[in-house]
Amino acid sequence: MTKYYTETAKQIPVKQEVDVLVVGGGPAGFSAAVGAARKGAKTMLIEQSGCVGGVATSGLMSHWTGETKGGFYEELLERSADVDGSDGNMGKHGSYQQIINHEKLKTVMLEMLQEAGVILQLYTFASEPIMEEKKIIGVITESKSGREAIMAGIVIDASGDGDIAARSGAPFYQGREYDGKMQPMTIMLQVAGVDTSKVTYVHGFEDTYDLPGGDIQSLGRKHIPYPAGHVLIYPSPLPGVVTLNMTNCIKVDGTKAEDLTQATLTCRSQIQPIIDFLRKFVPGFEQCFVINSSAQIGVRETRHFIGEKTLTEQDIMMAKVFDDWVVANAHFNFDVHNLSGAGLDETGCQKHFKQTRGYTIPYGCFIPKEIDNLMLAGRNISGTHMAHSSYRVMPICANMGQSVGIAAALCMEKNCTPRSLEVSVLQEELMKNGVKPE
């Protein structure tokens, strides 16, 4: 039986009153904040960690995976790319533009927020929505400064898990539709002391090559403890350094602190066996050692909110152009990490993904049912489990953020709710910014 403690009622100071409040500073939230501020809205971004970028920075993601054409992602890539690099052995990437220099990206993102005039507050956790019946009017935060309120005309939940949207009463489900299972979590690693001239990079679960003891993926399954076991090795812009996406924890829920803790313990317990495996079996790694691990664990999937529209895997396979498109030319495969172990899930499709055309995402996917003045951006939008495995990647999320940020600013300008905004007006603004279906 759950025990309860009743808090004493108290007044909470109002820290800010803004047009647009963005919760979460990952690629989607960062882009939403810049988009809204550039359009003239008084915009605030709150982020619980000490930097912006989310998985792209503190999450130590190796590269911008997935493709888009047109939109904010291209600007971000141009400003943050470490194009000089240090290692000519790039494998499939061909250039350093997609490879992330995490420290440079952190600084570039802060510069872009300042240039746009965004009010930024780091080290701040969004704990509760402030509601007037079915309308969100602000958010309660917790930080070193204490418990504070931020009032806003529009709130954009770009927290990944949609914590504020969930607590506001917006309907959602978690994980796979028929059993609730969610993709596994990962701690990313950077490994130094590597002779990269000898390294064959492994970019996908279905990529492998032969070694004296067998092919590298089979050896990984044999020598790295379950549920880890796959081998993914990516280049880095740093000399003698590679990035590994190889730790793995299944059957955990990213909306629960205790599960995040367990996933962290599980993934960290796999680090030394992974290093031992690489030193023993893989050329170039004989003297390797860990120099960095992600400050936040990578959570791939939690809540899927139910919006005015829902993107499906069929829409992606058809490369459907919706009448109310607001994200265009998005492209990626069905990147479903194994829900029961290492590697690619049986439902996923990477190397054999045949759809080559970019798809669109409709405006309705960003508008949750039942709650007004609330918008979604990032992996928490309205889409199926399979569709989510494609649109959750960072370049697509960045372009989502741009569209939602501009939409929020337009709502304030026109004094309307997100649900009633004329999408054609938003599309006109997006086309001015280079976003248009091809």
C-alpha positions, 0 to 999 in steps of 0.5 A: 500500500502506497503511503502519502505525504501532504505538502503544505500549500505555499506561494511559488514565485513567477520566474518568467512570463513568456510567449513560448516556453520550451521544455527540454534542450535536445535537438528538437527543443533547441531548434524549437526555441531558436525557431520561435525566438527568430520569429519574434516570440519571447521564448524561454528554454529550460533544460535539466542538464548543464548543456543543451543538445541532449543525446547529441552532446551529453548523450555522446551520440557519434553522428547525425544519423538519418537524412533531411533536405531543407530546414534548420538541421542544415544550418546547425550542421554547417555551423557545428561540423568539424570539417577538418577532422584528423582521420581519413579512414571514414568508412561510409560517412565520407566526410566529417560533417555528420560526425559530432564534435561534442564540445564544439556542438555544445558551444555552437548551440549556446551561441545560436540561442543567445543570437536568437535572444532565447532566455535560457535556464540550465540545471532546471527540471520541469516538474508540473504543468500549470493548468486552467481546466484543459489549457496549459498556462505554464510550468512549475520548475525545480532548481537550485533557485527553488520551486518556481513558476514560468507562465507561457502562452504556448508550452512546447514539450520537447522533453523526449518522454513528454513528462509535462504533456503526460502530467497535463492529461494529454493521452498517450501509450508507451512502447509497442502497441500490442505489448508495451515493450520499448527499445533498449537503452544505451550508454555511449562510449569514446575509446582512445589509444586506437590505431584507426588506420587498422580499424574497419568501422561497423556502421550497422547491425547487419554489417560484419567482417571476418576475424581469425576467430569468426566474424565480428558480430558473432564474436561479439555475441559470444564474448560480450555479456547479454543483453549486449553483444552487437558491435557498432564502431563509429569514427570520431573527429579526435585522433586515435579515438572512436565512438562505440554504441555497444552497451545495451539494457532491455526491459526498462522504462525511461519514465521511471527513475528506478529503471534509469538507475538500473539501466545505468548499472547494467550498461556500465557493467558491460563497459570493461567486457566490451573493452576486453573484447576489442583488445583481444579480437579487433585489430587496432584496439590492442591498446585501447581505453575508455576516455569518455562515457555519456553523461545521460543514458540514451533512452530511445522510446517511451511515450507516444502521444495521441495527436490530431493525426498519427504518423504510421509506418505505411505513411513512411513507406509511401513517402506520403505528402500530407496536405498539412505537412510541416516536416518535409524530406525526412528519411531513415530506415526502421531502426528498431533495436532488439527489444529482447537482446542485442542487435536489430529487432526482428521487426526492424529494417536497415540494410534492406530498407528499400524506400529511398524517398523522403516523407513528410510529417503532418501538423496534427502529429504535434498537437496532442488531443484534449489539451490546448496551448500544448505542442509536442516536438521530438520522439514524443509526437503522435506516431506508431512504434514502427514509425517512431523508429524512423522519425526519432533520429536527431536531424528529423527531430531538429526540423520538427523543432523548427516547425513547432517553434515557428508555429508557436510564435505564429499562434501568439502573433495571431492570438489563436490556439495551436489547434486552430492555426491555419497550417497554410500560414505555417507552410508559407513561413517554412518555405521561406526557410527552405522547407518544402516537399520534393 
